Structures are given as C-alpha cells and as structure tokens.
Amino acid sequence: MTDRRTPRKTSLLALVLAAVGCSKAPEDPAADPPPQASAAAKPKAPAPTPPAVKFVDVTAESGVDFVHFNGGRGEKLLPETMGSGVAFLDYDGDGDPDLLFVNSAPWPAAPAPEPAPAQRLYRNDGRGKFQDVTKEAGLDKTFYGQGVAVGDYDNDGDPDVYFTAVGRGFLFRNDGGKFVDVSEAANAKGPNAWLTGATFFDVENDGDLDLFLGSYITWTPEIDKVQGFQAAGLGRAYGPPTSFNGSLCALLRNDGGRFTDVSEEAGVQVRTPDLKAPLGKSLGVAPFDVDGDGLVDVAVSNDTVQNFLFHNKGGGKFEEVALLSGVAFDQSGSPRGGMGCDWSYFLDDGRLGLAIGNFSNEMTALYVSERPETLLFSDMANRYGLGASTQPPLKFGLFFFDYDLDGRPDLLMANGHLEPDITKVQAGESYAQPAQLLWNSGRPGRDLYVDVGETSAGPDLFRPMVGRGSAFADVDGDGDLDVVITANNGPARLLRNDGGDANRWIRLALAGDGSKSNRDAIGARVEVKAGGRTLRAQLFPAKSYLSSMEPTLTFGLGKSEAADEVSITWPSGKVAKLEGLAAGKTYHVDEAAGLR
C-alpha cells in the first residue's frame, strides 16, 4: 500500500491511493516488545472483563438537534473533511454544563441553505435536557468554523469562547450570558491561516489566560483546485496534506484583555532546517505541565509531519523538544497522521501518558514518561494494549476519562474517514466508522487497556458515524461522565452514561483568585488520596480534536466512601489541602475563599 506521505507521482494506482488519503501499510504491533518474561512461566490469568456501563443515545430526547454543515458541493475542497469541534461550558453560571457546537459555512458564491448554518449553543436545564439559545446568546454567526477553546480571558467570572476557522479566529466575550464579538477590539483574530486546535492557558503565570493556536496547512481554494486530485471511478477526490505546504503555530499574549502576537519571539513557529519553510500541519493541541516545574508546556499533534512538544522555559519562551523527548515520530522514526491528543496520569505510579489518535492503519500512540516529571518518553501503545485493535480506524476525537469511576483513566476515540466514497477504491475502508472505547483494567502489561464492545457498553456508542470532535461532561448531574461526538456533515450524538455511578466519586469545581491565578484555575494540579491510592490530574479543558471538556474535575473513588485528602496546587503556586471529602458530591473550591 502506498504511504500517505509519498508525493503524488508516476502510476495511476499511486495517484488513487494518495488522493483518498491512504496511509502506510499497517504498523507492526510486535514492534514494541513485551516486558522480559520470567524463567519460570506462570499460567496466564483470565482476561479482565470491562464493567457493564451502557452509553445510551439520548440525542433526540435531550433536545440536541445540531447537524454539521461542511459546504461541500462536489469541488472536494480539503476543509470539507475537517471540523466540527464541540465544547461543554457553563455559559450562564447556573452550575451545569451547556453545549456549544462549531459549524462551517457555504463557500463564497455558493447558494446558502435556509436557515444559514451557524454556531449552535444549547442551554442545559441541569437534568440533561437542552434548549437552543444560539440567537439570544449572540452566537448565530456564520463562518467556516473548525474548533473551539473556552476560557475566561478577562477574569470576570464567566467563560468566553474562541472559535478557530479557515482564514482567522473569532473571540466572543461573555457578558452575562450574551456573547459579543471582540476579535477586532481585542486584536485576537490571529494569523491569516487555516486555524485548528486552540487552547487558553497562562504562559507566564501572571494571572491571565493567553491563547495558543494551531494551524493546518497553507491553503486557498485556488491552491486546492489546481492540484487536480483524481480517484479512479470517483473523479475529483480530496487530496492528502503531503501535497500542501505546512503552516505555523501562533501564540497570542494577553496584555490586560488585548492580545499581542508573540509567536516568533516565543519560539512556537517551527520551520524546516533546510528551506526554513513552515513545518507544522497541526490539528490537536493539548497543554500540560509535563515536567512539573509550574510552567505549562504544549503538545501538538501534526498530520504527516512530526509532532511538536513546546517546553515552557519561562519568561514567555518555548523550546520545541519533541524529537529529544521521543514524541515526534513512531518507533521507526516516521511521522504519522496525528489528529486528536490528550495527556493523562493513566498509571498509578505518577508517570504521564500522551495519547494521539492517528490515521487508519496507524495505531494510536501512547507516549509514556520514563519516570514522573520528565521530558523523556517512549511509545508504549502496544505494551499497554493499544496495538492492533486501534490500527484500522481513522481516529479524530480522543480523550482520557474515567467512565466507570474506578479511579483509572479510560480512553475513547471518535472515528471516521475523509472520503465519502472510500469503499469504492478501498474495500476494507468505510466512511462512517464506530467509535472505540478502551477500559483501563489496572492490570500492568498488554491487558491494561481492554477493547470494550457492545456486550459491556451497549450498541449506541458503536453505531458508525463520520466522527470528528468529542467531549465529556456530567450533563445530568448523576456524577458519571456523558459523551458528545460530532459528525462531519451530519448530526451530532449525545450519549448518556448509564451505570458509571455504581462506583463512588467526587467532583471539584475550582476558581482561581483572578489575580495571581486565572479565574478558571486552568493549570491547577490536583492530587486525591483515597483507598490507599493517589489520583492525579491537571485542569486543562482543551484536548481531543478541536474540542473542550467541562472544567469540573471528576475523580472516581471506586468503593471508597470519601477522599481522605485533596491537595490543590493553584497556578499561583499556593497549595490548598482538604480532608475527608465525602463521596457523591461536587465541591466548589475558591483559591481566595476556600471550600464553599
């Protein structure tokens, strides 16, 4: 099979495979050797069995009727294959997560559908029933949207939103539940580029949220059309990113509510060493304090070129260290088609994992730190159960979450292909694909992550769709985490978690002091001790693919009746300790006022 990264050349077969975005031959799961076996072989224990936790499709009954529109009309322009980000946020401050969907738009001069496609906001009544409030909230705006980031950039106590789009970005300030476009006034449009993943975080720990932007490729309709991508039996086809020049990430520094582009001086613009051309083809963006120095680093998953890891060196300066850290390539030293990404303390020993969803026939990456708080990683996907089972699908939205509340982060992937007619040229591929859920068994080795099927999780999660963005939140207030998945050019799906709350839990809603810590407490580090274990998390809503999670942190306690101790390290460096928090409650913790 022709590598997706191979330039378009010579044979018709190569042209066809490149045009539909075909990846390289399947990776060898055996490339990651198992741990050394003991001299005396022991009988293998029975395979761990995932819990009976069902994900039930409640989209229709919830009132969510969002349908993504990609503007396609036969020209096969590459942005039509991307989108649609999604976010959970409490826009009205009533304590429950609302839903925001990102939509695209008709191409210029194309006939517009009625009503015009726009971003869509749904208010949650606290019980998982949603009402469309887009127009009254001021978000009935039409542009070719891609992703969304959520953050209180002005520290006034309500969440603002930033949309990435083809050509620019859009910043909407939340004024008491009414959103106002302040892109121009705040100098927040960002570069003239195809913007994708975005995240708010405090670069310098000065108490306000800055904005990091990924961008995909250097693209215009004219550049796309002149390529003339063709597939036998299909005609015009979507071209691979290898046929387009790269692009540059951007960093917008928050200077008192107005942003300054400091991308070049901050060191987040990566160029090829020879031609000094833009290298990035960024889709997923995930911040994290990787080495525990109190400064937020940023992982960026790139499509067909190396991934990035921007190490925050302080003073607003970053160094790109992905190659030195071991997260740039696969085990053979080749780039993969990276889409969504997420960080997690998925083991009990304090080591950190970076998961990246990759193209079809490329397994999901799981870069694991060699020890806690280090920048040295190795891809241990196969060693921990993410090998062969994750190779077939084309993976977009990806995140860690504890869906059964046993205290161990599980992994969900939303999948779907790029080419609607892919089956006609590749019989083994499909356009709509089932999502994938992997349960963290806690058992070391290849049985750590176990592929969950319909028997355990029900059929609804696995009904094929052209999956893209994904996010989680407790939408109905029962403590367990529900899921939303968007579809390219199709309806979104809201899936209620039924049974995850069989275990105990606590939830933490954090608020910084708005001075030395940003009001959202983005970047706060939390440790929870319960049942002889230590659970770890950092508050970063931006993850997955073009999406943002609810800001409330959920900790599964298993059978423990309480969290013995909770330690919160605020972005300011201050530490708060709480003891004896009973399970089954959401605790609001303010850096200034304490537990309330």
N, C-alpha and C positions, 0 to 999 in steps of 0.2 A: 504494500500500500504506500502511495506517495506521501511523504511528510508534508504536513500543512504549512511548514515553514519554507518549503522549497519554492523558489521563484517560478513563475509561470513560464514554461519553455516548451520546446520540441513536440512531444506526442500529444495526440488528442486525448488519450487516457489521462495523462498528467494534467492537462488543462481541465478536464472534467472534475478530477479529484480536488484540484486546487480551488476551482470555482465554487464548490459546495462546502469548502472549509474542512476537508478531510484531514485528520491528524495522522501522526505517525503510527506505525504498527504498534499493537498493544505492548505496554511495558511488561517486563518480566517480573512477576510477583516474587520470584525467588531471589531477585537482586539484593534484597535486604535479608541477610542470613539470620536464622533464628539464633537465640542465645545458645551457648555451648551446652550440650546435653551431658548429664552426669554419667559416670561409668556404669552405674547400676540403673538400668532403665526401670522407671516406675510406671505402673498402669495409668493410662490416661484417664483423667476424671471426666465424667459426663459433661457435655457441652452446656454452658449456662443458658437458662431459659429466660427470655425477656418477660417482664411483667405484663399482665393483662390491663393495658391502658389504651382506651379507644380514642381516636381522633374522629369526631363526627362533623360532617359538613353542615354547618348552620347558616350558610351564606344567605339563603333566601329568607329564612325566618328572622335573621338578625336585622334585616333592612339594608344590608350592603348590596348594592347593585352596580358597582363600578365595573366598566368594561374598558380596557385599554384600547387606544386607537393609535396605530403606527403610521398612518398616512399612505400606506402602500397602494400603488395603482399600476403595478406592472413594471416600473422602471428598475426595480430591485436596487434601491439605494441602501447602503450598508446600515445607517442609523435605524432603519426599519426593523432590524433584527434585535435591537437592544431595548433599554427601558425594561420594565417600569418599576421604579423604586417605590417604597412604601414606608411609612413611619407610624409608630404609636407615640402619642404625645397627649398630655393633659392641657389642651389649649385654653380651657375655660376655668381651670383651677378648682374643679369640683372633686378631685381625688381619684378619678378613674380614667383609663386610657382611651383616648379618641383615635380615630383612624384617618390618615392622610395618604391619598394615592397620587402618584405623579403620572401625568398623561402627556402624550405627544400631540402632534398637530398636523393638519394638511400641509403639503408642500406648497410653496408660492405658486400662484396661478392655478392651483388645483381646486376643484369645487369643494366647498366646505360642507360637511354634514350638519344637520339641524337636530338638536342644538349643537353649537360648536364644541368640540372636545376641550375640556378644561381640567385643571387640577380638582380633586374632589376631597372634601372634608366631611367626615361623619362624626356626630357627637354621640357619645356613649351615655346611656342612662344609668350606668353602674351595674346593670344586670346582663349586659351583653346585647342590648337592643340599640340599634344605631339609627340616627336621623341625619339626612343630608342637610348640612348647614353651610355649604360652599358659598352661596351667594351672599348670605347675610354676614359671613365672616370675611368677605372681601377677597376670596381666593378663586373666583370664577374667571381665571386668566388663561389665555391660550398661548402656548409656546411649545417648542419641541423639547419637552422635558425629559430628563433621564433619571436623576436621583434626587435625594433629599437629605439634608442634615438638620438637626434640631439642637438649638442652644440659646440660652438667654444672654445674648451678646451685650445687652445694655444693663444687665443686672437689676432689672426692675421687678423680677419675681414671676414673669410669665415667659413661656417658651416662644422664641422666634424661629423662623424656618428659612432655610436656604435651599433653593432649587438649582441643580445643575441642568444645563440644557445644551443643545447643539448651537454653538456660537457665543454663549455667555452664561452668566449666572444671575439669579434673582434673589434678593434678600427682602423678606417680608417681616416687618416689625409687628409684634403682637401688642396692640393697645387695648387691653381689657377684653380680649376675645375678638377684636376686629383687627384684621391684618392690613398693613399699609406697605406698599412697595417703596422701599427706601434705597433701592440699589444705587441710584444716582447720588442721592444725598449722602449716603454712607460710603461712596466710592467702592462698592462691593460687587461690581459686575464681573470682576476677574478678567482673565485674558480672553481674547477673541479666539476661542478654541472649542472643540467638542469636549465639554466638561462631563465628568462621570462621577466617580466616588468623591465624597466630601465629608469632612468632619470638623466640628468645633473642638478645640482644646486650648489650654493655656500654655503657650510655648515657653514663656519666661517666668511663670509663676508670679505674675504681677496682679492677679485678681480678676482679669477679664479674659474672655474667650476669643482666641484668634481662629483663623479659618484656613484649613488646608484643602487644596483642590487637586484631584487627579484629572488627567485628560487622556483621551484615547489615541487618536491618530490625527495627522494633518489631513483635513477632509473638506471638500466642497462638492456640490453636486456635479460640477464640471469635471473635477478630477476623477470622480467615481464613474461617470458615464464614458469617459474617454478610454477607460481600461478595457471595456468591451468583454466582460466576463460572460462566457457561454458554457452551458452544460448540454451534452448530447440528449436530445429528446425533450429538453426543457426550454431552450433558448436562453434568454438573459438570465443570469444567476448572480447571487451575492458573492462578491469577491472576498478573498482572505485578507487579513490585516497585513500579511507579509508583503502585499503589493502596494502598501501605503507607507509614507514616511511617518516616523514617530512624532511624539509631542512632549511637552514639558509640564511637570507638576508646578503648582503655584502655592505660595504662602502669603496670605493677607493678614498683616498685623493689626490688631485692634488698638487704635490710638484714641481712647476716650469715646468710642462709638462711631468713629470714622476709620476706615481701613486704609492701610498703606501696603502696596505690593512690595514685599521684601524678598521675593523668590530667589533672585540671583545672589544677593549678599548672604542669604540664609543657607545656601548650599543645597537646595532641593531641586535644582534643574540639572538633570543628568544628560550628558551628551556622549556620543561615541568618541573613543580616544583618537581615532584617525581623522575623520572628517568634521568632528565637532558638531554633528547633527543631533537633533533631539532623539533620545533613545527610548523613552517611555511609551508604552501603549497600555495605559493604566485603566483598570476597571474597579477593583476592590481596594478600599482604604480602611485600615484598622489601626488606631492609636493604642499605645500601651507603654507603661514604664517597664521596659524589658529588663534592665539591669538593676532596678531598684534604687537608683540614685536620686529619685524625686523629680526627675525631668521626663517628660513624655516623648517617647520615640514613635515612629510611624512605619508600619508595614504597608507596602503597596504591591498588589498582585498585578502582573503585566501579562498581556496576551501575545505569545510567541517571541517575547524577549525576556531577559532576566527580570526577576522580581527585585524590588528595592526594599531596603531597610534603612531608614533615616535615623541615625543615632543622634539624640539631642545632646550637644556638648555644652549647653549653657550659653547665656548671652545672646540667644536667638540664632545660634549657629548649629547646623546639622552636618553630619558626615554620612555619606552613603556607604554602608558596610555589608550589604547582602552577600557579596562574594566571600568576604573574610568570615562572615558569620555562618555560612553554609545554607542560606535560604534562597540563593539566587536561582539555582538550577535544580534539575533532577539528579539522580545518583550517577548518571552517565555524563553529567556536565552539559546537558542540553536544556534549553528553555522549554516551557510548556505553555499551554493556553490557559493562563490564570484568570479566573472570574472573581467570585466572592471569597472573602477571607475573614478569619476570626482568631482571637487569642483565648486561651483558657489554661487554668491550672487543672488539668484533667486527671492528674495523678495525685496521690496522697502525699508525695514526698516534696512538694514545693517546686518541682520542675514545671516549666512553662511549655505549652504547645502552640504552634501556629499552623492552623489548617487552611488550605487553599483548594477550592474546587477548580478542577481543570477540565480541558476539552475531552471529548469522547476518546476512548482508548488510552486515556491517561488517568492513572489512579489519583484519587485525592491525596494531596501532600499533607503530611503531618510532621513538621519540623519540631523536634523536641530538644530542649536545652540540656546540655551535658550535666549541669548542676543548677541549683537555684541562683537567680540573679547573675546570669552570664549572658554574653552575646554569642556564644558558641552553640550551634545547633546541628543536628543530623536528622535526615528524613527517615523516620521510623514508621511510616504508614503501614507497610506490610507487617512489621513486627508487632504492631498493635491492632491488627485486624482490619485495616483499611485498604487491603491489597486488591485482590481480584474482583471482589464484589462492587467496588467503586469505579472500576475501569469503564464499563460500557456506556453509561450515560454522559451527556454533556451537562456539566454541573454549573449552575449560576449561584442562586442564593444559598448561603451556607452559614450556619451558626451553631455554637455550643449552647445547650440549655439543659437543665435537669428536669426532664418531663415527668419522671416518676418520683421526684423529690426524695431520692435516696442519698443525696449528697454527692453524687458523681455526675459530672457534666456529660451529657449525651450529645449526639451530633445529627443535624438534619440538613439535607441537601434538596433544593428545588432544581429540577432538571428540565431540559427542553432543547431541541435543535434550532438551527438558524434557518435552514432551507425548508420551506413547506413541502416541497416535493422530493425530499431527500430519499425516500423509499424507492423512487423510480430509478435512481442511479446507484444506490447502495441498499441492497435488500435487507441488510441486517440493521439498518438505522431507522428510526422513526422520528417524526417531527414532535408530536406530543409524547411525553415520557413521564413515568411515575416518579414521584418524589422518593427519597430514600431516608430511612431513619435507622440510626445505629445506636444501640443501647450500651452504655458503659457498665460492664459487669463487675468491675473492680478486680477481676482476675488478671494478674500480670501475664504478658505474652500475647500470643495471637488470638486468644479468646477475650481480650479486653473489650474490643468493640464488636458487638454481635449484630448482624443484619436482622432487622425486625420486619416481619411480614404481616399479612392480613390477619392471621390467627391471633396475634397479640394486639395489634393496633387497629384492626378493622379495615374495611376496604376503601373508605373515603379518601384517606391520605394518599393512597396509591393509584387513584384514578388518573390516567395520563392527562397531562396538560403541558402547554408550552411555558414551563416555569421560568421565572426570572427573579424578581425581588421577593424577599421573605423577611418576616419579623415575628417576634413573640411578645406576649403580654398576658397578664391575667385580666381578661376582658369582663368576666362575670363575677369577680370578687370571691372566688372559692379557694384561692391560694395556689392553684396549679396554673401552668403556662399554656395558653392557647396560641394558635399559629395562624398567620395570614400569608398566602402565597399569591403573587400576581402572575398573570399570563401575558405574553406578548400578543397584542391584538386580540385579546379575549377577556373573559370575565375573571375577576379575582375570586379566591376561595378562602373563606374563613372557617377554621377547623377548631371546634371546641374540644378541650381535653377532658375526657370523662374517665375518672379513676386515678389520676395522678395524685389527688389529695388523700389517697389512702395512707400515705406517709405524712409525717409532721413537717412543719415548715415555719419560718419567719420571713417577713419581708421588711426591707429597710428603705424608707424614702428620705434621702439626705438633702440638706440645704446648706451651702456654704454661707459665710458671713457677708458675701458681696463686696468685700474689701480686699483682704489678702487671699481669699479663696473665691472663685467664681460662684455665683449664686446656685448654679446647678450642681455644684460639687463634682463636676466632671474631672476625673483623675484621682478621686479619693480611693484609697486602698482599704479593704475591709478583710479582717480575719474573724471567723466564727469558730469557737471551740464548743463541741457538743459530742457526747457519746465517745469520748476518747480520741476524736479526730479533729483536725484543723482544716476548715474550709476557707478558701481564699478567692477573692475577686477584686477587680478594679472597675470603677464606674466609667464606662465608655459606651454610650448608646450606639454610636456609628460602627457598623460591622455588616457582615453578609455581603450582598450585592446591591449597591446604590440605596441602602435602606438604613433605618434607625429603629432601635428597640425602645421599649418603655424604660424610663430612667430608674424606676424602683428595682432594687436588687432582691432576688429571691434565693433563699438558701434552704435546700432540702435537708431535714434533720433525721430522716429515716424514722426510727421508732423512739427517738429521744423526745422527752416531754418539754425540754427547754434548751435554749442556748446558754451554756454555762458562762461564757464570756464573749463579748463582741468588742473588737478593737477597730477603731476608725482612724486612719491617718488622713487628715484633710489635705487638700492641695497646698495650704499654707505651711504644712509641716506639723501643726498641732495634732495631738493624739487624744482621742476620747475613748474611754473604756466603760462598757456597760456590762452588768452581770445579771444572770438569772432571768433572761427574757423568755417568757412562756411561749410555747409554740402556738401556731394558729392565729397570729396577729400581725398586722402591719404597724411598724414603729416609725414615727416621724422624728428624725434627729436633726436638730439645727446646730450648726457649729457654735453659734453665739448663745443660744438659749438652752441647749441640751435636749434631752428627751422630752417630747411633748405629745 
